[in-house]
Each structure stands twice: as structure tokens, then as C-alpha cells.
Amino acid sequence: MKGIIIYQSKFGSTRTYARWIAEETGFKAVDIKKLPKADLRSAEQVVIGSPIMAKSPALTRWILKHWDQIKDKNPILFTTSGAPADSPDLKEWYQASFPDHHRRILKYFPLGGRMVVAELDGLSRFFMKLGQMMEKDPVAKAKMMEDVDAMNRASLGPLLAQIAGSR
Ligand SMILES: Cc1cc2nc3c(=O)[nH]c(=O)nc-3n(C[C@H](O)[C@H](O)[C@H](O)COP(=O)(O)O)c2cc1C
């Protein structure tokens, strides 16, 4: 089966997972900024990788806009985040981002991401600070400006099993 992994990544963690999935499946991993339309059209399975930005997958709008082109291609979404992959926040943010109808079709796998505060550019740092100001929970507030590295290749197991099951 021909598959494609479409990802957005600013700091590299989502790209790294996309490349690991490509190695495991033989699917092509493509940065969303360079996605040839023909590649999306000819794919039988679509895997989308997106960082969480401001409590929502950064590619939410893209997914909703291209829904008719991906809905019949066993679509999978994985996210990377500062929040741990098993955090209930991620379920909430996913539910708030996509209507029921989409969530019935889309298979969602939250994965641990990476953030090095010293590597953030000015704009990202500004948005992180803004998010921190708006956060009411003091524990979450403090955590938002801490380094995180929860990259874990083994955590791809369930996602890879999902791909194997639809082949
Ligand atoms: C501006 C900005 C906003 C972010 N917002 C969130 C957020 O709301 N929740 C969260 O868990 N992580 C958040 N993160 C952390 C990223 O999701 C995490 O670092 C991710 O692994 C980045 O993916 P990338 O390396 O592919 O760019 C944010 C990071 C940045 C820079």
C-alpha cells in the first residue's frame, strides 16, 4: 500500500517521528510546505504529524480544509507536545479541535515532543510567555517554560500497529 506522512515541524521533533515512521513503513515523509498535490492524491494511507501549538494541533485547519481528500485514506494524526503523551489535556485539546464526525474517522496518537527553551526564536518565546500569562494553574504555568525531551521511538508501536492493520 502506498502511504504518505505529511508533517509540520519547527524544531525537529515531529520531523524525527515522521522519519522514523518512514523507516518502519516505507511511506514517504514530506514537509507540508513542499507537499506535491499528486502525492496526496495517489496515497492510499495518509499519516499527519503536527506539533501542539496553543492547545491545538498546528495542522487542524489544514486537516479540516483537506478533509474530503484524506477521509477515505485511513487518516492517522500524531501530535508532539510539551505536555506528556498520556496527559488528559491532549484528549481535551483534540476533542475541542475536531468535530465528532472527524474524530470517528481520524485515528489519533499523541506522542511526547521536545522543547528546548534556549532554542526558541523570539516569536515562539513571545507566544509561550503569552500562554504562560493566560494559564491559571500555577503548576502548568511553571512547566510551560521548562525544557522537555520525551522523544521515544518505541512509543510509535500502537501507531505502527494501526498502519499494519489497515494494510
Ligand atoms: C509557540 C509554542 C506553543 C506551544 N504550545 C503548546 C501547548 O499549548 N501545549 C503543549 O503541550 N505544548 C506546546 N508547545 C510545545 C510543542 O508542541 C513541542 O515543543 C513540540 O515537540 C514541537 O514540535 P517540533 O519540534 O516538531 O516543532 C508549544 C511550543 C511553542 C514553540
The ligand as an SDF file (V2000), in Angstrom:
LIG
                    3D

 31 33  0  0  0  0  0  0  0  0999 V2000
    4.7030   28.7920   20.4630 C   0  0  0  0  0  0  0  0  0  0  0  0
    4.5870   27.4070   21.0580 C   0  0  0  0  0  0  0  0  0  0  0  0
    3.3830   27.0000   21.6090 C   0  0  0  0  0  0  0  0  0  0  0  0
    3.2690   25.7300   22.1830 C   0  0  0  0  0  0  0  0  0  0  0  0
    2.0890   25.3550   22.7480 N   0  0  0  0  0  0  0  0  0  0  0  0
    1.9990   24.1580   23.3700 C   0  0  0  0  0  0  0  0  0  0  0  0
    0.7860   23.7860   24.0340 C   0  0  0  0  0  0  0  0  0  0  0  0
   -0.2090   24.5210   24.0570 O   0  0  0  0  0  0  0  0  0  0  0  0
    0.7610   22.5940   24.6680 N   0  0  0  0  0  0  0  0  0  0  0  0
    1.8400   21.7290   24.6760 C   0  0  0  0  0  0  0  0  0  0  0  0
    1.7480   20.6670   25.2750 O   0  0  0  0  0  0  0  0  0  0  0  0
    2.9930   22.0410   24.0310 N   0  0  0  0  0  0  0  0  0  0  0  0
    3.0990   23.2360   23.3830 C   0  0  0  0  0  0  0  0  0  0  0  0
    4.2710   23.5760   22.7450 N   0  0  0  0  0  0  0  0  0  0  0  0
    5.3770   22.6030   22.7010 C   0  0  0  0  0  0  0  0  0  0  0  0
    5.4900   21.9040   21.3210 C   0  0  0  0  0  0  0  0  0  0  0  0
    4.2700   21.2530   20.9940 O   0  0  0  0  0  0  0  0  0  0  0  0
    6.6180   20.8570   21.3410 C   0  0  0  0  0  0  0  0  0  0  0  0
    7.8280   21.5090   21.6290 O   0  0  0  0  0  0  0  0  0  0  0  0
    6.7340   20.0770   20.0270 C   0  0  0  0  0  0  0  0  0  0  0  0
    7.5170   18.9230   20.2540 O   0  0  0  0  0  0  0  0  0  0  0  0
    7.3490   20.9140   18.9220 C   0  0  0  0  0  0  0  0  0  0  0  0
    7.3660   20.1910   17.7070 O   0  0  0  0  0  0  0  0  0  0  0  0
    8.5300   20.4350   16.6060 P   0  0  0  0  0  0  0  0  0  0  0  0
    9.8570   20.1220   17.2750 O   0  0  0  0  0  0  0  0  0  0  0  0
    8.2500   19.4480   15.5110 O   0  0  0  0  0  0  0  0  0  0  0  0
    8.4350   21.8530   16.1360 O   0  0  0  0  0  0  0  0  0  0  0  0
    4.3960   24.8330   22.1630 C   0  0  0  0  0  0  0  0  0  0  0  0
    5.5930   25.2440   21.5910 C   0  0  0  0  0  0  0  0  0  0  0  0
    5.7030   26.5100   21.0340 C   0  0  0  0  0  0  0  0  0  0  0  0
    7.0090   26.9240   20.4390 C   0  0  0  0  0  0  0  0  0  0  0  0
  1  2  1  0
  2  3  1  0
  2 30  2  0
  3  4  2  0
  4  5  1  0
  4 28  1  0
  5  6  2  0
  6  7  1  0
  6 13  1  0
  7  8  2  0
  7  9  1  0
  9 10  1  0
 10 11  2  0
 10 12  1  0
 12 13  2  0
 13 14  1  0
 14 15  1  0
 14 28  1  0
 15 16  1  0
 16 17  1  0
 16 18  1  0
 18 19  1  0
 18 20  1  0
 20 21  1  0
 20 22  1  0
 22 23  1  0
 23 24  1  0
 24 25  2  0
 24 26  1  0
 24 27  1  0
 28 29  2  0
 29 30  1  0
 30 31  1  0
M  END
$$$$
